[in-house]
Amino acid sequence: MKTQGAVAAGHKETARAAQNVLEAGGTAFDAIIAAMWTACVVEPVLASLGGGGFLMARPAGQTPRLYDFFVETPLAKRPGESLEFESCIARFAGGVTQEFHGGYGAVATPGMVAGLFAVHNDLGQLPMADLAQPAQKLAHDGVVVDDFQNYVMNIVTPLLGFCDETRAIYGAPDASQQAGDGTDAGFEVIKTGEVHRQPHLAASIEELAKNGAASFYHGDIAQALMTACRESGGYITADDLAKYRVLVRDPLLVSGRNGRFVLNPPPASGGVLAGFGLKLARELDLGVFGDARHLDALSEILKTTSVVRGEYGAAPSILGDEFCEGYRNLIGDRPLTQNGTTHISVVDQFGNLASATLSNGSTSGRMIPGTGVLLNNMLGEADLSPEGFHNWPCGVRMTSMMTPALYLGHDGMAVALGSGGSNRIRSTMMQVLLNLDVFGMSLEDAIAAPRMHFDDGLLSIEPGFDPAILDQLNLNEQQRWQESDMFFGGVHAAALNAGSHKLVASGDARRNGHHFIVQ
């Protein structure tokens, strides 16, 4: 008996895996587990068994809970001169660049595999082997590379060309296979339309589905990772893997005007910062979407959130009423004048809501040898190392902008949503949630509407707003993009109306969104 439900994700095969599970009678949690496995195959730069993530879950009739399986800093350090830690420059559309670091020295302890099995143990109903089978088949038989995945791979070409193993798996058949530091002009990533096969990853998925997370944290896969790190300049040891645990947290709850926001709690920073912006907006006059009042207030909220992040980080204290009121007054008193992540959302007819955001950073350019598992580079991401590289405290869960969320409307609408987009996630999520809560947009319109982002003194703006109004904003250091882009995130959302039992889903075109409805 099939389960009615809705799913949205960043790749057609990711969404299809969830759809097939719903049609086989699985719940939203079974479906999202299958989609997570699949994303690690078909969205390899954005999600990996060597990365981590978060899953916001609301089992029907229960309170929401947050599964934290993000990466963790290693338990011990080693001399900097012994590390493999190389600078690489990623290039986005519009000429925007961002520095990342690759090599085994950039790899934090992965949590993805532990997360898959923890969620399955608590909430899954169908056998894990069945849920992992679509991913295994796609890895073995291959998946056709689409335009978006080719685009993402090209952004991080220096990292995918980092070593022989990644060059062999992610390079075009006629690309140079000579190992290097990722700057070899002869290396090209696999092209759009070509079939991408990952037989070693298929074998790893089969082993994990059969033997559980222990294979990754204690078995042969663990041994291969530890040996590579010890011999080639990484931090990860047996203790790091053996002591990793998935953490279940109570989410942040922030009241809106017409519903409640359920957000990722600390130590993740994205939920706190998005919540701060939402609290600022709650009592402000936001006008009509796209008018002068809206754009002036929104740009100032984005700027204020960026300033507060710089001064206070993502301390939960910034959500205090008095703290928010002080900053709200600063905005409200201004005269009206003339700023590698993927997501999956699934809901089902029973009222189960599942929202998972996954990341492999921008990838380290290194793999667990012989397994096909591409490793994260979270220790090499500047956004995650505010005190400087290699200055992190040992054995702690790293912070993240990832914000898998729920929106529970007073009208009975329950939405599971989230976004990729690095440090733009906080502004992306805040704007889409405001579109739902304040402006009453449909799910599709809330996601498609143009966005802004403020960082480092610059207000980045998507096309779609009135240029004459933008000319009059207080924030005149602007970069006006000529087209929508994945730089501004990619919100994939699924929703269920408890009263009408209507199912809705929408995938963000900025990040190759796909959705399915199972009736």
Buried (B, 14 or more C-beta within 10 A) or exposed (E): EBBBBBBBBBBBBBBBBBBBBBBBEBBBBBBBBBBBBBBBBBBBBBBBBBBBBBBBBBBEEEEBBBBBBBBBBBBEEBEEEEBBBBEBBBBEBBEBEBEBBBBBBBBBBBBBBBBBBBBBEBBBEBEBEBBBBBBBBBBBEBBEBBEBBBBBBBBBBBBBBBBEBBBEBBBBEEBBBEBBBBEBEEBBBBBBEBEBBBEBBBBBBBBBBEBBBBBBBBBBBBEBBBEBBBEBBBBBBBBBBEEBEBBBBEBBBBEBBBBBBBBBBBBBBBBBBBBBBBBBBBEBEBBEBBEBBBBBBBBBBBBBBBEBBEEBBBBEEBBEEEBBBEBBEEBBEEEEBEBBBBBBBBBBBBBBBBBBBBBBBBBBBBBBBBBBBBBBBBBBBEBBBEEEBBEBEEBEBBBBBBBBBBBBBEEBBBBBBBBBBBBBBBBBBBBBBBBBBBBBBEBBBBBBBBBBBBBEEBBBBBEEBEEEBBEBBEBEEBEBBEEBBBBBBBBBBBBBBEEEEEBBBBBBBBBBBBBBBBE
